[in-house]
Each structure stands twice: as C-alpha cells, then as structure tokens.
Amino acid sequence: MQSNRNTFLRALGLLSLVVAGAGAQAQVPERFDRIEVTGARHDVLAACPAMQLNLQEAMGKAVSLHQITGSYLVQFSLKGDRIDSVHTPRIAEEYRRPLRMAVRSADCQDQAAMQQPQRFAFIVDIKMESDAGGTRTASLSLRPAMGAAQP
C-alpha cells in the first residue's frame, strides 16, 4: 500500500513539473521587431495622446507581479470618440484584461473616426531591466505597428 502511494506521489510530482514547464513555455511570447498590419492606422498617439500613460497605469501592477516580457500587437476600432473593439492576439493571459481596460478607457479624438470607424494598431513592448544592485524594473512602451495605414 505504501509503495503504491509513493509511486502515485512521484507520478503526481512529475506531472506537475511537466504542466508547470509547459505553462511557462506558453507564456513566453515571441519578440516582434517588425509587424506588418494592413488596413490599420498606426498614428495612435495622435488620436489618443494619453494612450501610453493609460497603459503604464493600468498594467503596472500586472507587469511588476508577473514579469512576463515580450512584444504584443494591439488593435482597436474607434467610432467617433468611442473605442468599439480591442483585439490582443497572442498576449499573455495575465496582461489581457488590464491592457484591454486601458485601451477602452483611452480618451481618443480623431476627425476621420467621426465620419467612419477607423482601425488602429500598435505594439506594446514589455521589458525587465536590472540595475547594479540587482533590482528588477519593468518598462512598458508603445510603438507603431509597421505597415499600418495613414489616415
């Protein structure tokens, strides 16, 4: 009976290591140096000047807690002055909700969006940096998705 219990516990331990390892691999996104997005505008900061600040405030806690680095494509539609939909393909699950909330809460004004809905795209880069004392600091930046359309 004790032998079966030990075998079961060893198997359970190995399974948890395999699952944990698979989960860690799944959370490591690719680093995008260039992303081609067709049919979307990349002048996000012209239409939504506080977008970078919104992202930093909304995602700061999640980034500090999870420390998952990567580059993430974000796309959204602007209808008038309202953000209608936000798409974040292949983003770490831990960042999905705060990122979408940050984008949806952005104050955007764009003349073309008043006439007809406009699609925008940008990339959020999340990096962890260490100082000389070994303290890790998160940095979050926004950059245009290359190849996106101009208004």
Secondary structure as a PSIPRED ss2 file (coil, helix, strand):
# PSIPRED VFORMAT (PSIPRED V4.0)

   1 M C   1.000  0.000  0.000
   2 Q H   0.000  1.000  0.000
   3 S H   0.000  1.000  0.000
   4 N H   0.000  1.000  0.000
   5 R H   0.000  1.000  0.000
   6 N H   0.000  1.000  0.000
   7 T H   0.000  1.000  0.000
   8 F H   0.000  1.000  0.000
   9 L H   0.000  1.000  0.000
  10 R H   0.000  1.000  0.000
  11 A H   0.000  1.000  0.000
  12 L H   0.000  1.000  0.000
  13 G H   0.000  1.000  0.000
  14 L H   0.000  1.000  0.000
  15 L H   0.000  1.000  0.000
  16 S H   0.000  1.000  0.000
  17 L H   0.000  1.000  0.000
  18 V H   0.000  1.000  0.000
  19 V H   0.000  1.000  0.000
  20 A H   0.000  1.000  0.000
  21 G H   0.000  1.000  0.000
  22 A H   0.000  1.000  0.000
  23 G H   0.000  1.000  0.000
  24 A H   0.000  1.000  0.000
  25 Q H   0.000  1.000  0.000
  26 A H   0.000  1.000  0.000
  27 Q C   1.000  0.000  0.000
  28 V C   1.000  0.000  0.000
  29 P C   1.000  0.000  0.000
  30 E C   1.000  0.000  0.000
  31 R C   1.000  0.000  0.000
  32 F C   1.000  0.000  0.000
  33 D C   1.000  0.000  0.000
  34 R C   1.000  0.000  0.000
  35 I C   1.000  0.000  0.000
  36 E C   1.000  0.000  0.000
  37 V C   1.000  0.000  0.000
  38 T C   1.000  0.000  0.000
  39 G C   1.000  0.000  0.000
  40 A C   1.000  0.000  0.000
  41 R E   0.000  0.000  1.000
  42 H C   1.000  0.000  0.000
  43 D C   1.000  0.000  0.000
  44 V H   0.000  1.000  0.000
  45 L H   0.000  1.000  0.000
  46 A H   0.000  1.000  0.000
  47 A H   0.000  1.000  0.000
  48 C C   1.000  0.000  0.000
  49 P C   1.000  0.000  0.000
  50 A C   1.000  0.000  0.000
  51 M H   0.000  1.000  0.000
  52 Q H   0.000  1.000  0.000
  53 L H   0.000  1.000  0.000
  54 N H   0.000  1.000  0.000
  55 L H   0.000  1.000  0.000
  56 Q H   0.000  1.000  0.000
  57 E H   0.000  1.000  0.000
  58 A H   0.000  1.000  0.000
  59 M H   0.000  1.000  0.000
  60 G H   0.000  1.000  0.000
  61 K H   0.000  1.000  0.000
  62 A H   0.000  1.000  0.000
  63 V H   0.000  1.000  0.000
  64 S H   0.000  1.000  0.000
  65 L H   0.000  1.000  0.000
  66 H H   0.000  1.000  0.000
  67 Q C   1.000  0.000  0.000
  68 I C   1.000  0.000  0.000
  69 T C   1.000  0.000  0.000
  70 G E   0.000  0.000  1.000
  71 S E   0.000  0.000  1.000
  72 Y E   0.000  0.000  1.000
  73 L E   0.000  0.000  1.000
  74 V E   0.000  0.000  1.000
  75 Q E   0.000  0.000  1.000
  76 F E   0.000  0.000  1.000
  77 S E   0.000  0.000  1.000
  78 L E   0.000  0.000  1.000
  79 K E   0.000  0.000  1.000
  80 G C   1.000  0.000  0.000
  81 D C   1.000  0.000  0.000
  82 R E   0.000  0.000  1.000
  83 I E   0.000  0.000  1.000
  84 D E   0.000  0.000  1.000
  85 S E   0.000  0.000  1.000
  86 V E   0.000  0.000  1.000
  87 H E   0.000  0.000  1.000
  88 T C   1.000  0.000  0.000
  89 P C   1.000  0.000  0.000
  90 R C   1.000  0.000  0.000
  91 I C   1.000  0.000  0.000
  92 A C   1.000  0.000  0.000
  93 E H   0.000  1.000  0.000
  94 E H   0.000  1.000  0.000
  95 Y H   0.000  1.000  0.000
  96 R H   0.000  1.000  0.000
  97 R H   0.000  1.000  0.000
  98 P H   0.000  1.000  0.000
  99 L H   0.000  1.000  0.000
 100 R H   0.000  1.000  0.000
 101 M H   0.000  1.000  0.000
 102 A H   0.000  1.000  0.000
 103 V H   0.000  1.000  0.000
 104 R H   0.000  1.000  0.000
 105 S C   1.000  0.000  0.000
 106 A C   1.000  0.000  0.000
 107 D C   1.000  0.000  0.000
 108 C C   1.000  0.000  0.000
 109 Q C   1.000  0.000  0.000
 110 D C   1.000  0.000  0.000
 111 Q H   0.000  1.000  0.000
 112 A H   0.000  1.000  0.000
 113 A H   0.000  1.000  0.000
 114 M H   0.000  1.000  0.000
 115 Q H   0.000  1.000  0.000
 116 Q C   1.000  0.000  0.000
 117 P C   1.000  0.000  0.000
 118 Q E   0.000  0.000  1.000
 119 R E   0.000  0.000  1.000
 120 F E   0.000  0.000  1.000
 121 A E   0.000  0.000  1.000
 122 F E   0.000  0.000  1.000
 123 I E   0.000  0.000  1.000
 124 V E   0.000  0.000  1.000
 125 D E   0.000  0.000  1.000
 126 I E   0.000  0.000  1.000
 127 K E   0.000  0.000  1.000
 128 M E   0.000  0.000  1.000
 129 E E   0.000  0.000  1.000
 130 S E   0.000  0.000  1.000
 131 D C   1.000  0.000  0.000
 132 A C   1.000  0.000  0.000
 133 G C   1.000  0.000  0.000
 134 G C   1.000  0.000  0.000
 135 T C   1.000  0.000  0.000
 136 R E   0.000  0.000  1.000
 137 T E   0.000  0.000  1.000
 138 A E   0.000  0.000  1.000
 139 S E   0.000  0.000  1.000
 140 L E   0.000  0.000  1.000
 141 S E   0.000  0.000  1.000
 142 L E   0.000  0.000  1.000
 143 R E   0.000  0.000  1.000
 144 P E   0.000  0.000  1.000
 145 A C   1.000  0.000  0.000
 146 M C   1.000  0.000  0.000
 147 G C   1.000  0.000  0.000
 148 A C   1.000  0.000  0.000
 149 A E   0.000  0.000  1.000
 150 Q C   1.000  0.000  0.000
 151 P C   1.000  0.000  0.000
